[in-house]
Amino acid sequence: MKKRTILSLEQALSLPSATLRFVQLGWRVIRIEATPGGAQPPGDPNRYIGADIVDHDRHSYFIAPNVGKQAIALNLKEAKGRAALHRIIRELDVDIFCCNTLPGRYERLGIDYDTLRAIKPDIIWAGVSAMGPDYPDVPGYDPAMQALAGYMEMTGDPDGEPMLMGLPVIDLKAGDEVFANVCLALARRAETGQGMRIDVSMLQIAASWLIQTLPLIDHGVPEHEYRRSKNEHRNFVPSNLYPAADGFIYLSVGNDAQWRRLVALDEFAALAAPERLASNGRKAQRAVLHRQIGAITRRLTVAHLRALFKAATIPHAPIQTIAQVRDMKPVRSKLTTTTTPAGKRLRMQPRPVDLPDDLSGGLAGEGGALAFPAKYGEHSRAVLREAGFSADECDALAEQGII
């Protein structure tokens, strides 16, 4: 597959997570950040979030989503900055432009689809925003979007407060939608020669995941079917967190055959009852069943329970720390890595799926390495020189605050 060039006006997590997927294909990603303005640190605010890993503008929260990318700083509020952007698109034959700024700013910054396709007619354009271009001035960050999209109402104890999920799932879903739809647009362009505009609304993509909850409203089911349920699955019973003598274990019985295997175990035989053979019967007794299972599991160790459930082929899992997840063989063998300027090797999350060598972006096998994230504006002059700017022109743009 031809390697592509992506220019991305990006910050925070949603779009950087998307363009990381392209880095993992071995494509060239040039991230654009704003030039300094006011008292705040320049560029992507995420550069300064978390522990100071290397220097003042590459903190821990910034590292993993931004490996393998080039970084330029452009003042798109000025005409010369917009002209430089447009020249880069033309001269570097940019395939894809991405942004996650407010839609109300697209035209003012010279990054709207109509402007860019006038420069490169087959360009693929992708924008991420809170609620899409029909709501151009609505900002959106993952936690607020989790609240808005009903996720917090579905997470936590039914008798307690609504809660955030433990991961920024809406940011990451938005990033995956950019990746998927850009790939779709590239396939379409191969057939038609046409570019494409892609608008990713964080609210819409979040609502698209309400596949087992939102339709229940019109089905007329009780409200508790789509509200907070603590650690319990709303429909598969028993599927819940249970105490053990030395910790916790998650038991997930997903069908009647698994239930029969569970009660065939000597330790759980007392749970057997004719009315529990079918899922709806167990569901009607979920509260008492939960108490009865907990009374059994709390007398046994996690290791003992795991051995029982494994032998009976019943889905289950211990509650693991992130470090334990990292060290699992199926994960450990797939980790990607980067190396700090001082030579320290950092292990990072695996890529989502394994791909053939020609699509692996150099990440095939264990420990696939990506370049450490660039410093703020590190490649501004190099990219402009590649676009045909002379050294004197670059000096002048720097003096004028354009780069």
Backbone hydrogen bonds, N-H to C=O, Kabsch-Sander energy under -0.5 kcal/mol:
donor,donor_aa,acceptor,acceptor_aa,energy
6,I,28,R,-2.9
7,L,96,I,-2.6
8,S,6,I,-0.5
8,S,30,I,-2.7
9,L,98,C,-2.8
10,E,8,S,-1.3
10,E,32,I,-0.9
15,L,11,Q,-0.5
17,S,13,L,-2.6
18,A,14,S,-1.0
19,T,15,L,-2.6
20,L,16,P,-1.7
21,R,17,S,-0.9
21,R,18,A,-0.8
22,F,18,A,-0.8
23,V,19,T,-2.0
24,Q,20,L,-2.3
25,L,22,F,-1.3
26,G,23,V,-2.1
27,W,22,F,-2.1
28,R,4,R,-2.3
29,V,27,W,-0.5
30,I,6,I,-3.1
31,R,29,V,-0.6
31,R,70,Q,-3.0
32,I,8,S,-3.2
33,E,72,I,-2.1
35,T,74,L,-0.5
47,R,44,D,-2.1
48,Y,45,P,-1.7
49,I,46,N,-1.3
53,I,51,A,-1.0
53,I,58,R,-0.7
54,V,55,D,-0.5
54,V,58,R,-1.1
58,R,55,D,-1.5
59,H,47,R,-2.2
60,S,51,A,-2.7
61,Y,49,I,-2.0
62,F,59,H,-1.2
63,I,59,H,-0.9
64,A,60,S,-0.6
66,N,62,F,-0.6
66,N,63,I,-1.7
67,V,64,A,-0.8
68,G,371,A,-2.5
69,K,66,N,-1.0
70,Q,29,V,-2.6
72,I,31,R,-2.7
74,L,33,E,-2.1
75,N,402,I,-2.5
76,L,74,L,-1.1
78,E,75,N,-1.1
82,R,78,E,-2.1
83,A,79,A,-2.6
84,A,80,K,-2.0
85,L,81,G,-2.2
86,H,82,R,-2.4
87,R,83,A,-2.1
88,I,84,A,-2.3
89,I,85,L,-2.3
90,R,86,H,-2.0
91,E,87,R,-3.2
92,L,88,I,-2.5
93,D,90,R,-0.6
94,V,89,I,-1.9
95,D,5,T,-1.9
96,I,5,T,-1.7
97,F,124,I,-2.8
98,C,7,L,-2.3
99,C,126,A,-1.8
100,N,9,L,-1.5
104,G,136,P,-2.4
105,R,102,L,-2.3
106,Y,103,P,-1.4
109,L,105,R,-2.2
110,G,107,E,-1.1
111,I,106,Y,-2.5
112,D,106,Y,-0.7
116,L,112,D,-2.2
117,R,113,Y,-2.7
118,A,114,D,-1.0
119,I,115,T,-0.7
120,K,116,L,-2.5
123,I,120,K,-2.2
124,I,95,D,-2.3
125,W,123,I,-0.5
125,W,196,M,-3.0
126,A,97,F,-2.6
127,G,198,I,-2.6
128,V,99,C,-2.3
129,S,200,V,-2.3
130,A,138,V,-0.7
135,Y,132,G,-1.9
138,V,135,Y,-1.4
145,M,141,Y,-2.4
146,Q,142,D,-2.6
147,A,143,P,-1.6
148,L,144,A,-2.4
149,A,145,M,-2.6
150,G,147,A,-1.2
151,Y,146,Q,-1.3
152,M,146,Q,-1.5
154,M,150,G,-0.7
154,M,151,Y,-0.9
155,T,152,M,-0.8
160,G,157,D,-2.1
163,M,152,M,-1.3
163,M,155,T,-1.5
169,V,167,L,-2.4
172,L,168,P,-2.2
173,K,169,V,-2.4
174,A,170,I,-2.5
175,G,171,D,-2.2
176,D,172,L,-2.2
177,E,173,K,-2.1
178,V,174,A,-2.1
179,F,175,G,-2.3
180,A,176,D,-2.8
181,N,177,E,-2.5
182,V,178,V,-2.3
183,C,179,F,-2.1
184,L,180,A,-2.0
185,A,181,N,-2.3
186,L,182,V,-2.4
187,A,183,C,-1.9
188,R,184,L,-2.3
189,R,185,A,-2.7
190,A,186,L,-2.0
191,E,187,A,-1.0
192,T,188,R,-2.6
193,G,189,R,-2.6
195,G,121,P,-0.8
196,M,123,I,-1.2
198,I,125,W,-2.7
200,V,127,G,-3.3
200,V,198,I,-0.6
201,S,199,D,-0.7
202,M,129,S,-2.7
202,M,200,V,-0.6
203,L,130,A,-2.4
205,I,201,S,-2.7
206,A,202,M,-1.9
207,A,203,L,-2.6
208,S,204,Q,-1.8
209,W,205,I,-0.6
209,W,206,A,-1.1
210,L,207,A,-1.7
213,T,210,L,-1.4
214,L,210,L,-1.9
216,L,213,T,-1.2
217,I,213,T,-0.5
217,I,214,L,-1.4
219,H,215,P,-1.0
220,G,216,L,-0.8
220,G,217,I,-1.0
221,V,216,L,-1.5
225,E,222,P,-1.9
226,Y,223,E,-2.0
227,R,224,H,-0.8
228,R,153,E,-0.9
229,S,154,M,-0.5
230,K,156,G,-3.0
232,E,229,S,-2.3
233,H,239,S,-2.4
237,V,235,N,-0.7
240,N,251,L,-1.8
242,Y,249,I,-3.0
244,A,247,G,-3.1
245,A,297,T,-0.6
245,A,300,L,-3.4
247,G,244,A,-0.8
249,I,242,Y,-2.4
250,Y,317,A,-3.2
251,L,240,N,-2.4
251,L,249,I,-0.6
252,S,315,P,-2.4
253,V,238,P,-2.8
254,G,252,S,-0.8
259,W,255,N,-1.6
260,R,256,D,-2.2
261,R,257,A,-1.8
262,L,258,Q,-2.0
263,V,259,W,-2.4
264,A,260,R,-0.8
265,L,262,L,-1.5
268,F,265,L,-1.2
269,A,265,L,-0.7
269,A,266,D,-0.9
271,L,268,F,-1.9
272,A,269,A,-1.6
276,R,273,A,-2.0
277,L,274,P,-1.5
281,G,278,A,-0.5
282,R,278,A,-1.7
283,K,279,S,-2.5
284,A,280,N,-1.8
285,Q,281,G,-0.7
285,Q,282,R,-0.7
286,R,283,K,-1.3
289,L,285,Q,-2.7
290,H,286,R,-2.3
291,R,287,A,-1.8
292,Q,288,V,-2.3
293,I,289,L,-2.6
294,G,290,H,-2.2
295,A,291,R,-1.9
296,I,292,Q,-1.2
297,T,293,I,-2.9
298,R,294,G,-2.0
299,R,296,I,-1.4
300,L,297,T,-1.6
305,L,301,T,-2.5
306,R,302,V,-2.7
307,A,303,A,-2.1
308,L,304,H,-2.2
309,F,305,L,-2.8
310,K,306,R,-2.6
311,A,307,A,-2.0
312,A,308,L,-1.6
313,T,310,K,-1.2
314,I,309,F,-2.6
317,A,250,Y,-1.8
319,I,248,F,-0.8
320,Q,318,P,-0.9
325,V,321,T,-2.0
326,R,322,I,-2.6
327,D,323,A,-1.6
328,M,325,V,-1.3
331,V,328,M,-1.0
332,R,328,M,-4.1
333,S,329,K,-2.1
334,K,331,V,-2.1
335,L,331,V,-0.7
335,L,332,R,-0.8
336,T,348,M,-0.9
336,T,349,Q,-0.6
337,T,368,G,-2.7
338,T,346,L,-1.9
340,T,344,K,-2.7
343,G,340,T,-2.4
346,L,338,T,-3.6
348,M,336,T,-3.3
351,R,334,K,-0.6
359,L,356,P,-2.1
360,S,356,P,-0.5
360,S,357,D,-1.0
361,G,25,L,-0.6
363,L,360,S,-1.6
367,G,335,L,-1.0
368,G,335,L,-0.7
368,G,365,G,-0.8
370,L,337,T,-2.6
374,A,69,K,-0.5
378,E,375,K,-2.2
379,H,71,A,-3.2
380,S,377,G,-1.4
383,V,379,H,-2.7
384,L,380,S,-2.1
385,R,381,R,-2.8
386,E,382,A,-1.9
387,A,383,V,-1.5
388,G,385,R,-1.5
389,F,384,L,-2.5
394,C,390,S,-2.2
395,D,391,A,-2.3
396,A,392,D,-2.3
397,L,393,E,-2.4
398,A,394,C,-2.2
399,E,395,D,-2.4
400,Q,396,A,-1.6
401,G,398,A,-1.3
402,I,397,L,-2.8
403,I,397,L,-1.1
